[in-house]
Amino acid sequence: MRAVIYARYSSDNQREESIEGQLRECNDYAKFNHIEVVGNYIDRAYSAKTDHRPEFQRMIKDSAKNFFDTIIVWKLDRFSRNRYDSARYKHLLKKNGVKVVSAKETIAEGSEGILLESLLEGMAEYYSADLAEKVKRGMTENAKKGKTNGVPAPFGYYVDEDDRFRIDEKTAPIVREIFELYVDGKRTQEIKNILNARGIKNRNYPFSYNTVFRILTNRKYIGEYKFGNIVIPGGVPAIIDEKLFEKAQTRMKINKRAPAMHRSEDDYLLTTKLFCGKCGALMTGAIGRNRNKVQYRYYRCNRAEKKECDKKSVRKEWLESQVIDCILEILKSDKILDEIAARIYGMQAEESFLLKSLQSQLDDAKQKLKNIVTAIENGVYSDTTKERLDELEAQKKALEAKIGEEQHAHPIVSQEEILVALQNYKRIDISTKEGKQKLIDAFVNSIYLYDDRFVITFNYKDRSKTVSFQEIDCLPLTSQVSP
């Protein structure tokens, strides 16, 4: 795992030592879990109540470059104190294959917040779809002209002043070499190592397996422009010919049928939520072979590889299916879902201090208006009364506008809407990786795995479950990697 550390303090009253302390504890966490730290992002004197933090925004932007797959924070409030910003940015990071972990907290502080974030993500997807529909027409016109529409230029290209892709003569030969190496028999991992050994960079970062893989599968290199459903052959200057590209695709199909040489972190659904019951370290995915040369996938304690922990590894598919079964038990209970909905709704109300204050001021203005109207009806009327009436009307309108803005920026989801959203989890297709991941991300806070049981903590108050392996029909298949 490759990680960056994000550290922050709020005001000039705090000292630089607070940053040093955060970095020290985050580095200790990474060292304990054998995570490689590849960089730091530090915001000084910036509040987490806002996302207007330069290093934070740079980190979010860099997450799309496959430079890191994990962000370590000292505590989750360093990332954001605003629930809605937190949900939005974690959703964006998830799309980029990046997860946020806390050095001092097991997954979450106030775990119901993760459930709320999951619900808000669903709502955000709806609003995004609505917004996409509104801007689709303009982007379609740009696409027909071969413009980038904001899509970054892949390695080997740059974007010119007319917003079109052009060949970068310095890096295009490297693209051709990558295809030629692959067709000549080099594997993706080997090509990555060759490029990095020569000091070749992709946007100032070393090449990763995924970077090379995306280059080998990107049809833009044969001149094909694609945006959504719009495909324009010849819409982009070609770097390689179609014959070379097709040879690479043919070889890729052959390699797919061969034993896997690379594992995707995304395939391991419990990553960053699964901990070793013996030493407390993270457990992450790995691939091995048994004595019969049969390949299998499993979860292993990060400290076990260096003989620092003797925790046995456990088969991936078996453990994930047990966790999914535990979540499905929750979804079967209407009583538990009612309890979760009530708790999440209450948590929103606790957080919205500004909205409460504005509503209180509005209620006060309405009462004063009512009193003046009553006085007028009783014959009390003067220039002063009219002036006061106009002032209160203006104040009422201003407060209603502010409340509307706050509700739009931080929508309060009703308890009924929350319950409907929770019920919708029952309809998720758990035969897909995406469906399983949604359930795990929403409901599971942490899992501690022992040799005879696992303890799963859920994202709602005081709810955990211990599952003994003896209670399960099939015992976990422990893994020993053959040398």
C-alpha positions as CSV (number, residue, x, y, z in Angstrom):
1,M,0.0,0.0,0.0
2,R,1.2,3.5,-0.9
3,A,0.0,6.4,1.2
4,V,0.2,10.1,1.7
5,I,-0.3,11.9,5.0
6,Y,-2.6,14.8,5.4
7,A,-2.0,17.1,8.4
8,R,-3.8,20.3,9.4
9,Y,-4.3,22.8,12.2
10,S,-7.0,25.4,12.4
11,S,-5.6,28.7,13.6
12,D,-2.5,30.8,14.1
13,N,-2.9,30.2,17.8
14,Q,-1.8,26.6,17.3
15,R,1.9,25.8,16.9
16,E,3.9,24.1,14.3
17,E,4.6,21.3,16.8
18,S,1.0,20.1,16.3
19,I,1.8,19.3,12.6
20,E,5.0,17.5,13.7
21,G,3.0,15.5,16.2
22,Q,0.4,14.5,13.5
23,L,3.1,13.5,11.0
24,R,5.0,11.5,13.7
25,E,2.0,9.5,14.7
26,C,0.8,9.0,11.1
27,N,4.3,7.8,10.2
28,D,4.4,5.4,13.2
29,Y,1.0,4.0,12.0
30,A,2.4,3.5,8.5
31,K,5.6,1.9,9.8
32,F,3.6,-0.5,12.1
33,N,1.4,-1.5,9.1
34,H,4.2,-1.7,6.6
35,I,2.6,1.1,4.5
36,E,4.9,3.1,2.2
37,V,4.5,6.8,2.7
38,V,5.2,8.6,-0.5
39,G,4.3,12.2,0.4
40,N,2.7,14.7,2.8
41,Y,0.1,17.4,2.3
42,I,0.0,20.1,5.1
43,D,-2.5,22.9,5.6
44,R,-1.5,25.5,8.3
45,A,-4.2,27.7,9.9
46,Y,-7.1,26.4,7.8
47,S,-10.3,25.2,9.4
48,A,-11.8,21.8,8.4
49,K,-15.3,23.4,8.3
50,T,-14.4,24.6,4.8
51,D,-12.9,22.8,1.8
52,H,-11.0,26.0,0.8
53,R,-7.7,24.5,1.8
54,P,-4.9,24.6,-0.9
55,E,-3.0,21.4,0.1
56,F,-6.3,19.5,0.6
57,Q,-7.5,20.5,-2.8
58,R,-4.1,19.6,-4.3
59,M,-4.3,16.2,-2.6
60,I,-7.8,15.5,-4.0
61,K,-6.6,16.5,-7.5
62,D,-3.5,14.2,-7.2
63,S,-5.6,11.3,-6.1
64,A,-6.5,10.8,-9.8
65,K,-2.9,10.2,-10.8
66,N,-2.5,6.8,-9.1
67,F,0.3,8.1,-7.0
68,F,-1.2,6.7,-3.8
69,D,-4.1,4.5,-2.8
70,T,-4.5,5.6,0.9
71,I,-4.7,8.9,2.8
72,I,-3.6,8.7,6.5
73,V,-4.9,11.4,8.9
74,W,-4.1,11.7,12.5
75,K,-7.9,11.8,13.3
76,L,-10.8,12.1,10.9
77,D,-11.6,15.6,11.9
78,R,-8.2,16.6,10.2
79,F,-9.8,15.6,6.9
80,S,-13.1,17.5,7.4
81,R,-15.5,18.6,10.1
82,N,-18.2,19.2,7.6
83,R,-20.3,16.0,7.1
84,Y,-21.4,16.9,3.6
85,D,-17.9,17.9,2.4
86,S,-16.6,14.7,3.9
87,A,-19.1,12.6,2.0
88,R,-18.5,14.4,-1.3
89,Y,-14.7,14.2,-1.2
90,K,-14.6,10.6,0.1
91,H,-17.0,9.7,-2.8
92,L,-14.6,11.4,-5.2
93,L,-11.6,9.6,-3.7
94,K,-13.4,6.3,-3.9
95,K,-13.8,6.8,-7.7
96,N,-10.0,7.3,-7.8
97,G,-9.4,4.1,-5.8
98,V,-8.2,6.0,-2.7
99,K,-9.4,5.4,0.9
100,V,-9.0,7.5,4.0
101,V,-7.7,5.9,7.3
102,S,-7.2,7.3,10.7
103,A,-4.0,6.7,12.7
104,K,-5.7,7.2,16.1
105,E,-9.3,5.9,15.4
106,T,-10.5,2.6,14.1
107,I,-12.3,3.7,11.0
108,A,-14.7,6.3,12.4
109,E,-15.6,8.5,15.3
110,G,-19.3,8.7,15.4
111,S,-19.9,5.7,13.1
112,E,-23.4,6.6,12.1
113,G,-21.8,9.4,10.1
114,I,-20.5,6.8,7.6
115,L,-24.1,5.6,7.1
116,L,-25.2,9.2,6.5
117,E,-22.3,9.7,4.1
118,S,-23.4,6.6,2.2
119,L,-26.9,7.9,1.9
120,L,-25.7,11.3,0.8
121,E,-23.6,9.7,-1.8
122,G,-26.7,8.1,-3.3
123,M,-28.4,11.5,-3.3
124,A,-25.4,13.1,-4.8
125,E,-25.4,10.5,-7.6
126,Y,-29.0,11.6,-8.4
127,Y,-28.2,15.3,-8.4
128,S,-25.1,14.6,-10.5
129,A,-27.2,12.7,-13.0
130,D,-29.7,15.6,-13.1
131,L,-26.9,18.1,-13.6
132,A,-25.2,16.0,-16.2
133,E,-28.5,16.0,-18.2
134,K,-28.5,19.8,-18.2
135,V,-24.9,20.2,-19.4
136,K,-24.9,17.2,-21.7
137,R,-26.0,19.2,-24.8
138,G,-23.1,21.6,-24.6
139,M,-20.5,18.8,-24.0
140,T,-21.9,16.8,-26.8
141,E,-21.3,19.7,-29.2
142,N,-17.7,20.0,-27.9
143,A,-17.2,16.2,-28.4
144,K,-18.3,16.3,-32.0
145,K,-15.6,18.9,-32.6
146,G,-13.0,16.6,-30.9
147,K,-12.5,18.9,-27.9
148,T,-11.2,17.4,-24.6
149,N,-14.3,18.4,-22.5
150,G,-11.9,18.7,-19.5
151,V,-10.5,15.2,-19.9
152,P,-6.8,15.2,-19.0
153,A,-4.3,14.4,-21.8
154,P,-3.0,10.8,-21.5
155,F,0.7,10.2,-21.5
156,G,2.1,11.0,-24.9
157,Y,-0.3,13.9,-25.6
158,Y,-0.9,17.5,-24.5
159,V,-3.9,19.8,-24.7
160,D,-3.4,22.8,-27.1
161,E,-5.0,26.3,-26.8
162,D,-8.0,25.1,-28.8
163,D,-8.8,22.4,-26.2
164,R,-7.7,19.5,-28.5
165,F,-5.3,16.7,-28.0
166,R,-1.9,17.0,-29.7
167,I,1.1,14.6,-29.8
168,D,3.9,15.4,-27.3
169,E,7.0,14.5,-29.3
170,K,9.1,14.0,-26.2
171,T,6.9,11.3,-24.6
172,A,5.1,9.8,-27.7
173,P,8.2,7.6,-28.5
174,I,7.9,6.1,-25.0
175,V,4.3,5.1,-25.8
176,R,5.4,3.3,-28.9
177,E,8.2,1.5,-26.9
178,I,5.7,0.4,-24.3
179,F,3.5,-1.3,-27.0
180,E,6.5,-2.8,-28.7
181,L,7.9,-4.2,-25.4
182,Y,4.6,-5.7,-24.5
183,V,4.1,-7.3,-28.0
184,D,7.7,-8.7,-27.8
185,G,6.8,-10.6,-24.6
186,K,7.4,-8.2,-21.7
187,R,4.8,-8.2,-19.0
188,T,3.1,-5.1,-17.7
189,Q,5.0,-5.3,-14.4
190,E,8.3,-5.7,-16.2
191,I,7.6,-2.7,-18.4
192,K,6.8,-0.6,-15.3
193,N,10.1,-1.6,-13.8
194,I,12.0,-0.8,-17.0
195,L,10.5,2.7,-17.2
196,N,11.1,3.5,-13.5
197,A,14.7,2.2,-13.7
198,R,15.3,4.7,-16.5
199,G,13.8,7.5,-14.4
200,I,10.9,8.2,-16.8
201,K,8.1,10.0,-15.1
202,N,4.4,10.2,-15.8
203,R,3.3,13.8,-14.7
204,N,6.4,13.8,-12.3
205,Y,5.4,10.5,-10.7
206,P,6.8,7.0,-11.2
207,F,5.0,4.6,-13.5
208,S,2.6,2.1,-11.8
209,Y,1.2,-1.1,-13.0
210,N,-2.2,0.6,-13.6
211,T,-0.6,3.4,-15.6
212,V,1.1,1.0,-18.0
213,F,-2.1,-1.1,-18.3
214,R,-4.2,2.0,-19.2
215,I,-1.8,3.0,-21.9
216,L,-1.9,-0.5,-23.4
217,T,-5.8,-0.4,-23.5
218,N,-6.3,3.2,-24.6
219,R,-7.7,3.4,-28.1
220,K,-6.8,7.1,-28.2
221,Y,-3.3,6.1,-29.2
222,I,-4.6,4.8,-32.6
223,G,-6.4,8.1,-33.2
224,E,-9.9,7.2,-31.8
225,Y,-11.7,10.0,-30.0
226,K,-14.3,8.8,-27.5
227,F,-16.5,10.8,-25.1
228,G,-19.6,9.1,-23.7
229,N,-21.3,7.4,-26.6
230,I,-19.6,9.6,-29.2
231,V,-16.8,7.8,-31.0
232,I,-14.8,9.6,-33.8
233,P,-12.2,7.6,-35.7
234,G,-9.3,9.9,-36.5
235,G,-10.5,12.5,-34.1
236,V,-7.1,12.4,-32.3
237,P,-3.6,12.3,-33.9
238,A,-2.5,8.6,-33.7
239,I,0.8,7.7,-32.0
240,I,0.8,4.0,-33.0
241,D,-0.8,2.0,-35.9
242,E,-3.8,-0.2,-35.4
243,K,-1.8,-3.4,-36.3
244,L,0.5,-2.9,-33.3
245,F,-2.4,-2.0,-31.0
246,E,-4.4,-5.2,-32.0
247,K,-1.3,-7.4,-31.4
248,A,-1.1,-6.0,-27.9
249,Q,-4.8,-6.7,-27.3
250,T,-4.4,-10.2,-28.5
251,R,-1.5,-10.8,-26.2
252,M,-3.5,-9.3,-23.3
253,K,-6.3,-11.8,-23.8
254,I,-3.8,-14.6,-23.6
255,N,-2.3,-13.2,-20.4
256,K,-5.7,-12.8,-18.9
257,R,-6.2,-16.6,-19.2
258,A,-2.8,-17.2,-17.6
259,P,-2.3,-17.1,-13.8
260,A,-2.6,-13.6,-12.5
261,M,0.6,-11.7,-12.0
262,H,-1.1,-8.7,-10.4
263,R,-3.8,-8.2,-7.8
264,S,-6.1,-5.2,-7.7
265,E,-6.6,-3.7,-4.3
266,D,-10.2,-2.9,-5.4
267,D,-10.9,-6.6,-5.5
268,Y,-10.4,-6.9,-1.7
269,L,-13.6,-5.5,-0.3
270,L,-12.4,-5.3,3.4
271,T,-9.2,-3.4,2.8
272,T,-8.8,-0.6,5.5
273,K,-11.6,-2.1,7.6
274,L,-10.0,-5.5,8.5
275,F,-7.5,-5.7,11.4
276,C,-5.4,-8.4,12.9
277,G,-6.9,-9.6,16.2
278,K,-3.4,-10.5,17.5
279,C,-1.4,-7.3,16.8
280,G,-3.9,-4.8,15.6
281,A,-2.3,-4.2,12.3
282,L,-4.2,-3.8,9.0
283,M,-4.9,-7.0,7.0
284,T,-4.7,-6.6,3.3
285,G,-5.2,-8.8,0.2
286,A,-2.6,-11.1,-1.3
287,I,-2.3,-13.9,-3.9
288,G,-0.6,-17.2,-3.3
289,R,-0.4,-20.8,-4.4
290,N,-0.8,-24.0,-2.5
291,R,1.4,-27.1,-2.9
292,N,-0.7,-28.2,-5.8
293,K,0.1,-24.9,-7.6
294,V,-3.5,-23.8,-7.3
295,Q,-3.9,-20.1,-7.0
296,Y,-6.0,-18.5,-4.3
297,R,-6.6,-15.1,-2.7
298,Y,-6.5,-14.3,1.0
299,Y,-6.2,-11.6,3.6
300,R,-2.9,-11.5,5.5
301,C,-1.7,-9.4,8.5
302,N,0.6,-6.7,7.2
303,R,3.2,-7.7,9.8
304,A,3.0,-11.4,9.1
305,E,5.1,-11.3,6.0
306,K,8.1,-10.1,8.0
307,K,7.5,-12.7,10.7
308,E,6.4,-9.9,13.2
309,C,3.0,-11.6,13.8
310,D,2.0,-15.2,13.6
311,K,-1.7,-14.5,12.6
312,K,-2.9,-17.1,10.1
313,S,-4.2,-15.7,6.8
314,V,-7.8,-16.4,5.8
315,R,-9.4,-17.0,2.4
316,K,-10.8,-13.8,0.8
317,E,-14.1,-15.2,-0.6
318,W,-15.0,-17.1,2.6
319,L,-14.5,-14.1,4.9
320,E,-16.2,-11.6,2.7
321,S,-19.3,-13.8,2.3
322,Q,-19.5,-14.1,6.1
323,V,-19.4,-10.4,6.5
324,I,-22.1,-9.9,3.8
325,D,-24.3,-12.4,5.6
326,C,-24.0,-10.4,8.9
327,I,-25.1,-7.2,7.0
328,L,-28.1,-9.0,5.5
329,E,-29.2,-10.1,9.0
330,I,-29.3,-6.4,9.9
331,L,-31.4,-5.5,6.8
332,K,-33.9,-8.2,7.7
333,S,-34.8,-6.4,11.0
334,D,-37.2,-3.5,10.6
335,K,-36.7,-2.6,14.3
336,I,-32.9,-2.1,13.7
337,L,-33.5,-0.1,10.6
338,D,-36.0,2.2,12.4
339,E,-33.4,2.6,15.2
340,I,-30.6,3.5,12.7
341,A,-32.9,6.0,10.8
342,A,-33.8,7.7,14.0
343,R,-30.2,8.0,15.1
344,I,-28.9,9.3,11.8
345,Y,-31.8,11.9,11.7
346,G,-30.9,13.0,15.2
347,M,-27.3,13.3,14.3
348,Q,-28.1,15.7,11.5
349,A,-30.1,17.9,13.8
350,E,-27.2,18.0,16.3
351,E,-24.8,19.2,13.6
352,S,-26.9,21.9,12.1
353,F,-26.2,24.7,14.6
354,L,-26.4,27.5,12.1
355,L,-29.7,26.3,10.7
356,K,-31.2,26.1,14.2
357,S,-30.1,29.6,14.9
358,L,-31.5,31.0,11.6
359,Q,-34.8,29.2,12.2
360,S,-35.0,30.6,15.8
361,Q,-34.5,34.1,14.4
362,L,-37.1,33.5,11.7
363,D,-39.7,32.3,14.3
364,D,-39.0,35.4,16.4
365,A,-39.4,37.7,13.4
366,K,-42.7,36.0,12.5
367,Q,-44.0,36.4,16.0
368,K,-43.2,40.1,16.0
369,L,-44.9,40.5,12.6
370,K,-48.0,38.8,14.0
371,N,-48.0,41.1,17.0
372,I,-47.8,44.2,14.8
373,V,-50.6,42.9,12.5
374,T,-52.7,42.3,15.6
375,A,-52.0,45.9,16.8
376,I,-53.0,47.3,13.4
377,E,-56.2,45.3,13.5
378,N,-56.9,46.9,16.9
379,G,-56.5,50.4,15.4
380,V,-52.9,51.1,16.4
381,Y,-51.2,52.5,13.3
382,S,-48.6,55.2,12.7
383,D,-45.5,55.9,10.5
384,T,-43.4,54.2,13.1
385,T,-45.6,51.1,13.0
386,K,-45.3,51.0,9.2
387,E,-41.6,51.4,9.3
388,R,-41.2,48.6,11.8
389,L,-43.5,46.4,9.7
390,D,-41.4,47.0,6.6
391,E,-38.2,46.2,8.6
392,L,-39.6,42.9,9.9
393,E,-40.8,41.9,6.4
394,A,-37.4,42.5,5.0
395,Q,-35.7,40.6,7.9
396,K,-38.1,37.7,7.4
397,K,-37.3,37.5,3.6
398,A,-33.5,37.7,4.3
399,L,-33.7,34.9,6.9
400,E,-35.8,32.7,4.6
401,A,-33.2,33.2,1.9
402,K,-30.3,32.3,4.2
403,I,-32.2,29.2,5.5
404,G,-32.8,28.2,1.9
405,E,-29.1,28.5,1.1
406,E,-28.1,26.6,4.1
407,Q,-30.6,23.8,3.4
408,H,-29.4,23.6,-0.2
409,A,-25.7,23.4,0.9
410,H,-26.4,21.0,3.8
411,P,-29.7,19.3,3.1
412,I,-31.4,17.7,6.1
413,V,-32.7,14.3,5.1
414,S,-36.0,13.4,6.8
415,Q,-36.3,10.3,8.9
416,E,-38.7,8.8,6.4
417,E,-36.3,9.4,3.5
418,I,-33.5,7.9,5.5
419,L,-35.6,4.8,6.2
420,V,-36.5,4.4,2.5
421,A,-32.8,4.7,1.6
422,L,-31.9,2.0,4.2
423,Q,-34.7,-0.2,2.8
424,N,-33.2,0.2,-0.6
425,Y,-30.0,-1.6,0.5
426,K,-32.1,-4.7,0.5
427,R,-32.4,-4.4,-3.3
428,I,-28.7,-4.2,-3.9
429,D,-27.4,-7.0,-6.2
430,I,-24.9,-8.8,-4.0
431,S,-23.8,-11.0,-6.9
432,T,-21.7,-8.1,-8.1
433,K,-18.5,-6.7,-6.5
434,E,-19.9,-3.2,-6.6
435,G,-23.1,-4.3,-4.7
436,K,-21.0,-6.1,-2.0
437,Q,-18.7,-3.1,-1.6
438,K,-21.7,-0.7,-1.2
439,L,-23.0,-2.8,1.7
440,I,-19.6,-3.1,3.4
441,D,-18.8,0.6,3.0
442,A,-22.2,1.6,4.5
443,F,-22.6,-0.8,7.4
444,V,-19.2,-2.1,8.5
445,N,-17.0,0.1,10.7
446,S,-14.3,-2.4,11.5
447,I,-13.5,-6.1,11.7
448,Y,-11.0,-7.7,14.1
449,L,-10.0,-11.2,12.9
450,Y,-8.8,-13.9,15.3
451,D,-7.8,-17.5,14.7
452,D,-11.2,-18.8,16.0
453,R,-13.6,-15.9,15.5
454,F,-14.0,-12.4,14.1
455,V,-15.6,-9.4,15.8
456,I,-17.5,-7.0,13.4
457,T,-18.5,-3.5,14.5
458,F,-21.3,-1.9,12.6
459,N,-21.9,1.8,11.8
460,Y,-24.5,2.4,14.4
461,K,-24.3,2.9,18.1
462,D,-23.2,0.1,20.4
463,R,-23.7,-2.6,17.7
464,S,-21.1,-5.3,17.3
465,K,-21.2,-9.0,16.7
466,T,-18.8,-11.8,17.5
467,V,-18.9,-14.7,15.0
468,S,-17.2,-17.9,16.2
469,F,-15.9,-20.2,13.4
470,Q,-17.4,-23.2,15.2
471,E,-20.9,-21.7,14.6
472,I,-20.3,-21.7,10.9
473,D,-20.8,-24.8,8.8
474,C,-17.5,-24.5,7.0
475,L,-14.4,-23.5,8.8
476,P,-12.2,-20.7,7.4
477,L,-9.6,-22.0,4.9
478,T,-6.2,-20.7,6.3
479,S,-3.5,-20.1,3.7
480,Q,0.1,-21.0,3.7
481,V,2.1,-19.7,0.7
482,S,4.4,-22.2,-0.8
483,P,7.9,-21.0,-1.3
